[in-house]
């Protein structure tokens, strides 16, 4: 049988492990923010998977926007996009980023299909 002191030791160990995991997660997030702020000349604005091994993305490279195709074999710039149109779209999109967007992401994560 477990004694009271062994139960307390197990609980303390679990709490310390949880604390270590939380601290590691927070430090990694902080480190990622610091590293990505300074040297970001290339940024993926939006990406959508077309199939298992291909995707379309809008990439910002040195202040210009491009529509790109990503596959296992090649990455191709399809065309340059108008900067004003993309920035207007981003401004509108940030205002509509709501609970329904999070719900769609949750459906994708858990493998559920969205009901039409």
DSSP file (Angstrom, degrees, kcal/mol; ACC not computed):
  #  RESIDUE AA STRUCTURE BP1 BP2  ACC     N-H-->O    O-->H-N    N-H-->O    O-->H-N    TCO  KAPPA ALPHA  PHI   PSI    X-CA   Y-CA   Z-CA
    1    1 A X              0   0    0      0, 0.0     2,-0.3     0, 0.0     0, 0.0   0.000 360.0 360.0 360.0 152.9    0.0    0.0    0.0
    2    2 A X        -     0   0    0      4,-0.0     2,-0.2     2,-0.0     3,-0.0  -0.596 360.0-143.2 -81.0 139.6    1.0    3.6   -0.6
    3    3 A X     >  -     0   0    0     -2,-0.3     4,-1.9     1,-0.1     5,-0.2  -0.546  26.9-106.9 -93.6 168.7    1.9    5.7    2.4
    4    4 A X  H  > S+     0   0    0      1,-0.2     4,-2.1     2,-0.2     5,-0.2   0.886 118.4  52.6 -62.5 -40.4    1.0    9.3    2.7
    5    5 A X  H  > S+     0   0    0      1,-0.2     4,-2.0     2,-0.2    -1,-0.2   0.865 108.3  49.9 -68.3 -35.9    4.7   10.4    2.1
    6    6 A X  H  > S+     0   0    0      2,-0.2     4,-2.1     1,-0.2    -1,-0.2   0.875 110.0  51.3 -70.6 -34.7    5.0    8.4   -1.1
    7    7 A X  H  X S+     0   0    0     -4,-1.9     4,-2.2     2,-0.2    -2,-0.2   0.903 110.1  49.1 -65.0 -41.4    1.7    9.9   -2.4
    8    8 A X  H  X S+     0   0    0     -4,-2.1     4,-2.5     2,-0.2    -2,-0.2   0.888 109.9  52.3 -64.9 -39.6    3.0   13.4   -1.7
    9    9 A X  H  X S+     0   0    0     -4,-2.0     4,-2.2     2,-0.2    -2,-0.2   0.900 109.5  48.8 -63.7 -41.5    6.3   12.6   -3.5
   10   10 A X  H  X S+     0   0    0     -4,-2.1     4,-2.2     2,-0.2    -2,-0.2   0.919 112.4  48.0 -64.5 -43.7    4.4   11.4   -6.6
   11   11 A X  H  X S+     0   0    0     -4,-2.2     4,-2.4     1,-0.2    -2,-0.2   0.905 111.7  50.3 -64.0 -42.2    2.3   14.5   -6.6
   12   12 A X  H  X S+     0   0    0     -4,-2.5     4,-2.4     2,-0.2    -1,-0.2   0.901 110.0  50.7 -63.2 -40.4    5.3   16.8   -6.2
   13   13 A X  H  X S+     0   0    0     -4,-2.2     4,-2.3     2,-0.2    -2,-0.2   0.919 110.9  48.2 -63.3 -44.1    7.1   15.0   -9.0
   14   14 A X  H  X S+     0   0    0     -4,-2.2     4,-2.3     2,-0.2    -2,-0.2   0.914 112.0  49.4 -62.8 -43.7    4.1   15.5  -11.3
   15   15 A X  H  X S+     0   0    0     -4,-2.4     4,-2.3     1,-0.2    -2,-0.2   0.892 110.7  49.7 -64.0 -40.0    3.8   19.1  -10.4
   16   16 A X  H  X S+     0   0    0     -4,-2.4     4,-2.4     2,-0.2    -1,-0.2   0.906 110.6  50.5 -65.8 -40.7    7.5   19.7  -11.0
   17   17 A X  H  X S+     0   0    0     -4,-2.3     4,-2.3     2,-0.2    -2,-0.2   0.909 110.6  49.0 -62.6 -42.4    7.3   18.0  -14.4
   18   18 A X  H  X S+     0   0    0     -4,-2.3     4,-2.3     2,-0.2    -1,-0.2   0.911 111.4  50.1 -62.5 -42.5    4.3   20.2  -15.4
   19   19 A X  H  X S+     0   0    0     -4,-2.3     4,-2.5     2,-0.2    -2,-0.2   0.899 110.2  49.8 -63.3 -41.6    6.2   23.3  -14.3
   20   20 A X  H  X S+     0   0    0     -4,-2.4     4,-2.4     2,-0.2    -2,-0.2   0.909 111.0  49.5 -64.1 -42.1    9.3   22.3  -16.4
   21   21 A X  H  X S+     0   0    0     -4,-2.3     4,-2.3     2,-0.2    -2,-0.2   0.913 112.0  48.1 -63.5 -43.0    7.1   21.7  -19.4
   22   22 A X  H  X S+     0   0    0     -4,-2.3     4,-2.5     2,-0.2    -2,-0.2   0.924 113.1  47.4 -64.2 -45.4    5.4   25.1  -19.1
   23   23 A X  H  X S+     0   0    0     -4,-2.5     4,-2.4     2,-0.2    -2,-0.2   0.893 112.1  49.8 -64.3 -39.9    8.7   26.9  -18.6
   24   24 A X  H  X S+     0   0    0     -4,-2.4     4,-2.2     2,-0.2    -1,-0.2   0.914 111.6  49.2 -64.6 -42.2   10.3   25.1  -21.6
   25   25 A X  H  X S+     0   0    0     -4,-2.3     4,-2.1     2,-0.2    -2,-0.2   0.930 112.9  46.6 -62.4 -46.7    7.2   26.0  -23.8
   26   26 A X  H  X S+     0   0    0     -4,-2.5     4,-2.4     1,-0.2    -2,-0.2   0.902 112.5  49.4 -64.5 -41.3    7.3   29.7  -22.7
   27   27 A X  H  X S+     0   0    0     -4,-2.4     4,-2.5     1,-0.2    -1,-0.2   0.886 110.5  50.7 -67.8 -36.5   11.1   30.0  -23.3
   28   28 A X  H  X S+     0   0    0     -4,-2.2     4,-2.4     2,-0.2    -1,-0.2   0.897 110.7  49.1 -66.1 -39.6   10.8   28.4  -26.7
   29   29 A X  H  X S+     0   0    0     -4,-2.1     4,-2.1     2,-0.2    -2,-0.2   0.922 113.3  46.8 -64.2 -43.6    8.0   30.8  -27.7
   30   30 A X  H  X S+     0   0    0     -4,-2.4     4,-2.2     2,-0.2    -2,-0.2   0.914 113.2  48.5 -64.7 -43.2   10.0   33.8  -26.5
   31   31 A X  H  X S+     0   0    0     -4,-2.5     4,-2.4     1,-0.2    -1,-0.2   0.891 110.1  52.1 -63.8 -40.3   13.2   32.6  -28.3
   32   32 A X  H  X S+     0   0    0     -4,-2.4     4,-2.1     2,-0.2    -1,-0.2   0.902 109.7  49.4 -63.6 -41.4   11.2   32.0  -31.5
   33   33 A X  H  X S+     0   0    0     -4,-2.1     4,-1.2     1,-0.2    -2,-0.2   0.918 112.8  46.8 -63.5 -43.8    9.8   35.6  -31.3
   34   34 A X  H  X S+     0   0    0     -4,-2.2     4,-0.8     1,-0.2    -2,-0.2   0.888 114.7  46.2 -66.8 -39.0   13.3   37.1  -30.8
   35   35 A X  H  X S+     0   0    0     -4,-2.4     4,-0.8     1,-0.2    -1,-0.2   0.863 114.1  47.0 -73.2 -35.2   14.9   35.1  -33.5
   36   36 A X  H  < S+     0   0    0     -4,-2.1    -1,-0.2    -5,-0.2    -2,-0.2   0.651 100.9  66.4 -85.0 -14.3   12.2   35.7  -36.1
   37   37 A X  H  < S+     0   0    0     -4,-1.2     3,-0.5    -5,-0.2    -1,-0.2   0.900 102.2  43.2 -72.7 -39.6   11.9   39.5  -35.6
   38   38 A X  H  < S+     0   0    0     -4,-0.8     2,-0.3     1,-0.2    -2,-0.1   0.896 117.4  35.1 -79.7 -41.8   15.3   40.5  -36.8
   39   39 A X  S  < S+     0   0    0     -4,-0.8     2,-0.9     1,-0.0     3,-0.3  -0.349  72.5 132.9-117.0  52.7   16.0   38.5  -40.0
   40   40 A X        +     0   0    0     -3,-0.5     3,-0.1    -2,-0.3    -4,-0.0  -0.771   7.6 137.0-107.2  90.1   12.6   38.2  -41.7
   41   41 A X  S    S+     0   0    0     -2,-0.9    21,-2.5     1,-0.2     2,-0.5   0.621  72.5  50.6 -98.9 -19.6   13.0   39.0  -45.4
   42   42 A X  E     +A   61   0A   0     -3,-0.3     2,-0.4    19,-0.2    19,-0.2  -0.978  67.6 170.4-122.0 129.2   10.9   36.1  -46.5
   43   43 A X  E     -A   60   0A   0     17,-2.3    17,-3.5    -2,-0.5     2,-0.7  -0.997  31.2-136.3-141.2 132.9    7.4   35.5  -45.0
   44   44 A X  E     -A   59   0A   0     -2,-0.4    15,-0.2    15,-0.2     3,-0.1  -0.810  20.9-175.3 -86.7 114.6    4.6   33.1  -45.9
   45   45 A X  E     -     0   0A   0     13,-2.6     2,-0.3    -2,-0.7    -1,-0.2   0.928  67.5  -7.0 -77.5 -47.9    1.5   35.2  -45.7
   46   46 A X  E     -A   58   0A   0     12,-1.3    12,-2.6     2,-0.0     2,-0.4  -0.993  62.9-170.3-151.1 145.0   -1.0   32.5  -46.4
   47   47 A X  E     -A   57   0A   0     -2,-0.3     2,-0.4    10,-0.2    10,-0.2  -0.999   1.8-174.4-139.9 139.0   -0.7   28.8  -47.4
   48   48 A X  E     -A   56   0A   0      8,-2.9     8,-2.6    -2,-0.4     2,-0.4  -0.998  24.4-127.9-135.3 132.5   -3.3   26.3  -48.5
   49   49 A X  E     -A   55   0A   0     -2,-0.4     6,-0.3     6,-0.2     3,-0.1  -0.624  19.2-176.1 -79.3 131.4   -2.7   22.6  -49.3
   50   50 A X  E    S-     0   0A   0      4,-2.2     2,-0.2    -2,-0.4     5,-0.2   0.816  71.6 -18.7 -93.0 -40.0   -3.9   21.5  -52.6
   51   51 A X  E >  S-A   54   0A   0      3,-1.8     3,-0.7     0, 0.0    -1,-0.3  -0.816  88.5 -72.0-148.5-170.3   -3.0   17.8  -52.1
   52   52 A X  T 3  S+     0   0    0     -2,-0.2     3,-0.0     1,-0.2    -3,-0.0   0.818 130.6  25.2 -62.5 -30.2   -0.8   15.8  -49.9
   53   53 A X  T 3  S+     0   0    0      1,-0.0    19,-0.7    -4,-0.0     2,-0.3   0.180 115.6  62.2-123.9  19.3    2.4   16.9  -51.6
   54   54 A X  E <   +AB  51  71A   0     -3,-0.7    -4,-2.2    17,-0.2    -3,-1.8  -0.997  50.8 172.9-144.9 150.8    1.5   20.3  -53.1
   55   55 A X  E     -AB  49  70A   0     15,-2.6    15,-3.2    -2,-0.3     2,-0.4  -0.984  23.7-135.7-150.5 156.7    0.4   23.7  -51.8
   56   56 A X  E     +AB  48  69A   0     -8,-2.6    -8,-2.9    -2,-0.3     2,-0.3  -0.919  31.1 175.4-111.7 144.1   -0.2   27.2  -53.0
   57   57 A X  E     -AB  47  68A   0     11,-2.3    11,-3.3    -2,-0.4     2,-0.6  -0.992  33.6-132.6-148.0 153.4    1.0   30.2  -51.0
   58   58 A X  E     -AB  46  67A   0    -12,-2.6   -13,-2.6    -2,-0.3   -12,-1.3  -0.953  34.8-171.0-102.8 121.2    1.3   33.9  -50.9
   59   59 A X  E     -AB  44  66A   0      7,-2.6     7,-2.5    -2,-0.6     2,-0.6  -0.918  19.3-146.1-117.8 139.3    4.8   34.8  -50.0
   60   60 A X  E     +AB  43  65A   0    -17,-3.5   -17,-2.3    -2,-0.4     2,-0.5  -0.923  22.0 179.0-101.9 118.5    6.3   38.2  -49.2
   61   61 A X  E >  S-AB  42  64A   0      3,-3.1     3,-1.7    -2,-0.6   -19,-0.2  -0.961  70.1 -24.6-124.8 112.9    9.9   38.5  -50.4
   62   62 A X  T 3  S-     0   0    0    -21,-2.5    -1,-0.1    -2,-0.5   -20,-0.1   0.864 127.6 -48.3  53.6  41.0   11.7   41.7  -49.8
   63   63 A X  T 3  S+     0   0    0    -22,-0.3     2,-0.3     1,-0.3    -1,-0.3   0.417 118.5 105.8  84.7  -1.9    8.4   43.7  -49.7
   64   64 A X  E <   -B   61   0A   0     -3,-1.7    -3,-3.1    18,-0.0     2,-0.4  -0.871  63.1-134.0-111.3 147.8    7.0   42.2  -52.8
   65   65 A X  E     -BC  60  81A   0     16,-0.6    16,-2.8    -2,-0.3     2,-0.4  -0.819  22.9-177.1-105.1 138.6    4.2   39.6  -52.9
   66   66 A X  E     -BC  59  80A   0     -7,-2.5    -7,-2.6    -2,-0.4     2,-0.6  -0.980  27.2-132.6-133.5 144.0    4.2   36.4  -55.0
   67   67 A X  E     -BC  58  79A   0     12,-2.8    11,-2.8    -2,-0.4    12,-1.3  -0.873  39.5-172.4 -90.2 122.9    1.8   33.6  -55.6
   68   68 A X  E     -BC  57  77A   0    -11,-3.3   -11,-2.3    -2,-0.6     2,-0.5  -0.875  23.4-144.2-124.4 151.9    3.9   30.4  -55.3
   69   69 A X  E     -BC  56  76A   0      7,-3.0     7,-2.7    -2,-0.3     2,-0.5  -0.960  16.2-164.2-112.3 129.0    3.4   26.7  -55.9
   70   70 A X  E     +BC  55  75A   0    -15,-3.2   -15,-2.6    -2,-0.5     2,-0.3  -0.964  18.7 155.8-116.5 125.3    5.1   24.3  -53.5
   71   71 A X  E     -B   54   0A   0      3,-2.0   -17,-0.2    -2,-0.5    -2,-0.0  -0.807  56.0 -98.4-132.7 177.4    5.6   20.6  -54.4
   72   72 A X  S    S+     0   0    0    -19,-0.7     3,-0.1    -2,-0.3   -18,-0.1   0.827 122.2  36.4 -65.7 -30.8    7.9   17.8  -53.4
   73   73 A X  S    S+     0   0    0      1,-0.2     2,-0.3    -3,-0.0    -1,-0.2   0.777 124.8   7.4 -96.4 -29.6   10.0   18.3  -56.5
   74   74 A X        -     0   0    0      2,-0.0    -3,-2.0     0, 0.0     2,-0.5  -0.997  48.5-143.1-154.9 154.0   10.0   22.1  -57.0
   75   75 A X  E     -C   70   0A   0     -2,-0.3     2,-0.4    -5,-0.2    -5,-0.2  -0.993  31.6-174.3-117.3 125.9    9.0   25.5  -55.7
   76   76 A X  E     -C   69   0A   0     -7,-2.7    -7,-3.0    -2,-0.5     2,-0.7  -0.961  27.7-133.8-129.7 137.7    7.8   27.9  -58.4
   77   77 A X  E     -C   68   0A   0     -2,-0.4    -9,-0.2    -9,-0.2     3,-0.1  -0.810  21.7-174.3 -84.6 117.7    6.8   31.5  -58.5
   78   78 A X  E     -     0   0A   0    -11,-2.8     2,-0.3    -2,-0.7    -1,-0.2   0.905  60.2 -29.4 -81.2 -44.2    3.6   31.6  -60.5
   79   79 A X  E     -C   67   0A   0    -12,-1.3   -12,-2.8     2,-0.0     2,-0.4  -0.975  59.4-102.3-166.9 158.9    3.1   35.4  -60.6
   80   80 A X  E     -C   66   0A   0     -2,-0.3     2,-0.3   -14,-0.2   -14,-0.3  -0.721  38.7-142.2 -86.2 138.6    3.8   38.6  -58.8
   81   81 A X  E     -C   65   0A   0    -16,-2.8   -16,-0.6    -2,-0.4     2,-0.4  -0.705  23.4 -98.6-102.5 153.8    0.8   40.1  -57.0
   82   82 A X     >  -     0   0    0     -2,-0.3     4,-2.0     1,-0.1     5,-0.2  -0.557  28.5-143.0 -70.5 126.3   -0.1   43.7  -56.6
   83   83 A X  H  > S+     0   0    0     -2,-0.4     4,-2.4     1,-0.2     5,-0.2   0.881  97.0  51.8 -61.4 -42.0    1.1   44.9  -53.2
   84   84 A X  H  > S+     0   0    0      1,-0.2     4,-2.3     2,-0.2    -1,-0.2   0.902 109.4  49.6 -64.0 -41.8   -1.9   47.2  -52.6
   85   85 A X  H  > S+     0   0    0      2,-0.2     4,-2.3     1,-0.2    -1,-0.2   0.915 112.5  47.1 -63.7 -42.9   -4.4   44.4  -53.3
   86   86 A X  H  X S+     0   0    0     -4,-2.0     4,-2.6     2,-0.2    -2,-0.2   0.916 112.8  48.3 -66.3 -43.0   -2.7   42.0  -51.0
   87   87 A X  H  X S+     0   0    0     -4,-2.4     4,-2.2     2,-0.2    -1,-0.2   0.877 111.2  50.5 -67.6 -36.4   -2.4   44.5  -48.1
   88   88 A X  H  X S+     0   0    0     -4,-2.3     4,-2.3     2,-0.2    -1,-0.2   0.917 111.3  49.5 -63.4 -42.6   -6.1   45.4  -48.5
   89   89 A X  H  X S+     0   0    0     -4,-2.3     4,-2.8     1,-0.2    -2,-0.2   0.923 110.6  49.9 -61.0 -44.4   -7.0   41.7  -48.4
   90   90 A X  H  X S+     0   0    0     -4,-2.6     4,-2.2     2,-0.2    -1,-0.2   0.892 109.6  51.0 -63.8 -39.7   -4.8   41.3  -45.2
   91   91 A X  H  X S+     0   0    0     -4,-2.2     4,-1.0     2,-0.2    -1,-0.2   0.920 114.5  43.5 -62.9 -43.5   -6.4   44.2  -43.5
   92   92 A X  H  X S+     0   0    0     -4,-2.3     4,-0.9     1,-0.2     3,-0.3   0.892 113.2  52.4 -67.0 -39.9   -9.9   42.8  -44.3
   93   93 A X  H >X S+     0   0    0     -4,-2.8     4,-0.6     1,-0.2     3,-0.5   0.870 103.0  56.7 -67.6 -37.8   -8.9   39.3  -43.3
   94   94 A X  H 3< S+     0   0    0     -4,-2.2     3,-0.5     1,-0.2    -1,-0.2   0.838 105.3  52.9 -63.9 -31.9   -7.5   40.3  -39.9
   95   95 A X  H 3< S+     0   0    0     -4,-1.0    -1,-0.2    -3,-0.3    -2,-0.2   0.774 111.6  45.3 -72.6 -25.7  -10.9   41.8  -39.0
   96   96 A X  H << S+     0   0    0     -4,-0.9     2,-1.5    -3,-0.5     5,-0.2   0.409  76.4 116.1 -98.7   1.4  -12.8   38.6  -39.9
   97   97 A X     <  +     0   0    0     -4,-0.6     2,-0.1    -3,-0.5    -3,-0.0  -0.555  51.0 139.3 -73.0  92.8  -10.4   36.2  -38.1
   98   98 A X    >>  -     0   0    0     -2,-1.5     4,-1.5     0, 0.0     3,-0.6  -0.356  68.5 -64.3-125.5-163.1  -13.0   35.1  -35.6
   99   99 A X  H 3> S+     0   0    0      1,-0.2     4,-2.5     2,-0.2     5,-0.2   0.841 124.9  60.2 -60.8 -36.1  -14.3   32.0  -33.7
  100  100 A X  H 3> S+     0   0    0      1,-0.2     4,-2.2     2,-0.2    -1,-0.2   0.864 103.1  52.2 -64.0 -34.0  -15.5   30.4  -36.9
  101  101 A X  H <> S+     0   0    0     -3,-0.6     4,-2.1    -5,-0.2    -1,-0.2   0.915 110.4  47.5 -65.6 -42.6  -11.9   30.4  -38.3
  102  102 A X  H  X S+     0   0    0     -4,-1.5     4,-2.2     1,-0.2    -2,-0.2   0.880 110.3  53.1 -65.0 -37.0  -10.7   28.7  -35.1
  103  103 A X  H  X S+     0   0    0     -4,-2.5     4,-2.2     2,-0.2    -2,-0.2   0.902 108.0  50.2 -64.8 -41.0  -13.5   26.2  -35.4
  104  104 A X  H  X S+     0   0    0     -4,-2.2     4,-2.1     2,-0.2    -2,-0.2   0.904 110.5  49.8 -62.6 -41.0  -12.4   25.4  -39.0
  105  105 A X  H  X S+     0   0    0     -4,-2.1     4,-2.4     1,-0.2    -2,-0.2   0.885 109.4  51.6 -65.1 -38.1   -8.9   24.9  -37.8
  106  106 A X  H  X S+     0   0    0     -4,-2.2     4,-2.6     2,-0.2     6,-0.3   0.899 108.2  51.9 -65.3 -39.5  -10.1   22.6  -35.0
  107  107 A X  H  X>S+     0   0    0     -4,-2.2     5,-2.2     1,-0.2     4,-0.6   0.910 111.1  47.4 -61.8 -41.8  -12.0   20.6  -37.6
  108  108 A X  H ><5S+     0   0    0     -4,-2.1     3,-0.5     3,-0.2    -2,-0.2   0.907 112.4  50.1 -65.1 -40.7   -8.9   20.2  -39.7
  109  109 A X  H 3<5S+     0   0    0     -4,-2.4    -2,-0.2     1,-0.2    -1,-0.2   0.914 115.4  40.9 -64.5 -44.3   -6.8   19.2  -36.7
  110  110 A X  H 3<5S-     0   0    0     -4,-2.6    -1,-0.2    -5,-0.1    -2,-0.2   0.455 113.4-115.4 -87.9   0.3   -9.3   16.5  -35.5
  111  111 A X  T <<5 +     0   0    0     -4,-0.6     2,-0.3    -3,-0.5    -3,-0.2   0.705  66.6 141.8  78.8  19.5   -9.9   15.3  -39.0
  112  112 A X      < -     0   0    0     -5,-2.2     2,-0.3    -6,-0.3    -1,-0.3  -0.642  48.7-123.5 -93.1 152.6  -13.6   16.3  -39.1
  113  113 A X        -     0   0    0     -2,-0.3     2,-0.3     1,-0.0    -5,-0.0  -0.723  24.3-114.4 -93.9 144.9  -15.3   17.6  -42.1
  114  114 A X        -     0   0    0     -2,-0.3     2,-0.3     1,-0.1   -10,-0.0  -0.611  30.3-123.3 -77.2 133.8  -17.1   21.0  -42.0
  115  115 A X              0   0    0     -2,-0.3    -1,-0.1     1,-0.1     0, 0.0  -0.630 360.0 360.0 -79.7 133.2  -20.9   20.7  -42.5
  116  116 A X              0   0    0     -2,-0.3    -1,-0.1     0, 0.0    -2,-0.0   0.432 360.0 360.0 -89.1 360.0  -22.2   22.7  -45.4
